[in-house]
């Protein structure tokens, strides 16, 4: 889920970055990630990642993502109340925003186990509300809940044609936030990046 503001947004491309779906830059970034065992969940709670902060009048990060990722959006004030969303995880379409979840690409609990336990709550809040990287995405509630806090070695989108983009997004987020990966996670990401053309 990512994007901002009333005028809409989108992902911020890195200068001279390969186009999404090429896999090139993500493969290079994957090689730079620290490989480590998953850390402890001791002390974790979602409240340690303050999220859905305000982004405007009566509007929060969730509304910003719903607006960015949907089409034919209807608002009541700044709140998104209708539209159309295509869930790239499972190729399902929705018109009711209550059927759509805003997924954290790298789940909060996974981030905790891979380095965020060492951050303060302010930094964790920045991570949980990151509209600049591909960290937030509107998807079906069912696919988001099936994913839970699992990494790509444990869960992949049912829509295989999205695997390349999913792996690129995961690596981009982990690279920017300097989070580690497990060896199984790294291997799964490398396999998924082979789907890129």
N, C-alpha and C positions, 0 to 999 in steps of 0.2 A: 504494500500500500504506500503510495507516495504521491505527493503533489501538494499544492498549496493554494491558498487564497481564492478570492472571488473570481479572478480572471482565469482561473484554472492554471495548470502547471504541466508537470511531466517530470520525467527523470532528467537529471542534470548530467549530460554526457561529459566524460573527461576529454580534454583536448586530444585530438588525434587518436581517440579510442576506436578500436575496430567496431563495426556495426553490431548491434545485438544479434545473436544467433550465429556468429562466426566462431565463437569459442576461443579464439586466439589469446586475447588479453587475459581472460579468465584462467586459462591453463597456466599462464605465466604467474599470475597472482596466487593460484593454488599452490604452486611450488614454493612460495615464500611463506606460507602459513606454518606456524608452529604446530607440530604434531605432539599431542600429549593425551594422557588418559583423561577421561571425563572427571571433573572435580566433584566434590561433595555437594549435596543439596542442603546441607546444614545452613540454617538461617534464611533460606529462600522463602519468599512469598511474592505474589504478583504486586502487592502494595509497595514493594521495594523498587518497582518500575512504574512510577506515576505516569499513567497514560490517558489518552484522549483529552489532552489539554485544549484550552480554548484557542481558536484560530480566528475569531471574529464574533460579531454580535450573534448570540444564540447558536454558535457554531463551534464544533470541536474537530479534532483531527479525523475522527471517524467520518463526519460529514464531508470533510475535505476529500477524503479518499473515495467515498461513495460518488461524489460529484466528478472527480477526476476519472474514475474507472468506468463510469456509467454513460449512458446516452439518454436523450429525451428526459433529462432530469427535471423534476418538479420540486419546488421548495415551499416550505411554510416559514417565512423569515429566512434564516440561513440553514434551517434543518431540512435535510433531504427526506421527502415523504413518498416519492415515487420515481420511477425511471426504468431503465433496462440494464441488466448486468449479465455479462457472459463470464461464467466461472471457468478460467483456463485450466484449473486443476482437473475438472471432470466434464467439460463441454456441456454444462447445463446453463440454461438461461432463466433469469428471474426478473419480475417487475415489482416485487414487494421488498423494500429494503430490510425488513425484518427477517427475510430468508437469506440475507447476505451477511457474512462475517468479514471483518477486516482482519486478515491474518498477518501476524508478524512472521515474515519470511524465515528469519532465524528466531525460533521461539524464545520467549523470555527465560524459561527454565534451562534451555540449551545454552543460552548466553551466560547464565549464571554459572553453569558447569564448565564453561570454556573461557572464563576470565572476568565476567561482570561481577562476580562475588567480591572482587577486589575494588570495585568502583564505589563512589558515593552515590546516594540516591539521585542527585542532580544529574550526574552523567548517565545513570540508568534511565532517567526520564527522557534525556535527549535521545538515547537509543530507542526507547519504546515509542517515541513520537517522530522518528526520523522520516521526514517527507522528501529528503534529498536523494538518499540511496533507495534501491528497490527493496526496502524493508517492509513496506506495508502494501497489501494488495487485497482487493475485494474479491472474495470467492464464496462458493456455496458454504453455508453453515455446516452441512454434513461433511464436506471434505476437510474443512478446517478442524473439525472435532475428531475426525479419523486420524489426521496428522498429529494432533496433540503437540507434545514437545519433542517428537522424534526427529532425528537427523536423516539425511538421504540414504544412509545404510539401512535404516529401519522403515522408512516410508518414502514413497515416490508418488507423484500425481498419477492418477489413472490415465490421464491424457498423455500418452508417451510423446506426442509431438511437442509437448511443452518442456520436456526434460532438459533440453539444451538451455533454454531461457531460465528455467528453475535453478539449474546448477550455476549458471553465470550470475544470477541474482544472489544466490547463497554465498558464493565466493566473494562477490563485490562487498557484501555486508560484512562478512567476517574479516576481510582484508582491511577495510576502512577502520573497523572498530578494534582491530588487532586481537581478535579472538582466535583461540586454538581450534584444531580439528583432531578427532581421533583418527587412528590409522584406518579403521573401517570406513569412517566418514570420507576421508580423503580418497580412498579407493573408489567409493561409490560416486563421488563427484567427478573423478577422472573418467569413469565409465560413462556417466551421463554427458559429459562434455564431448565424448566421441559421437554423440547424436548431432552435434553441430555440423552444418554444411559449409 
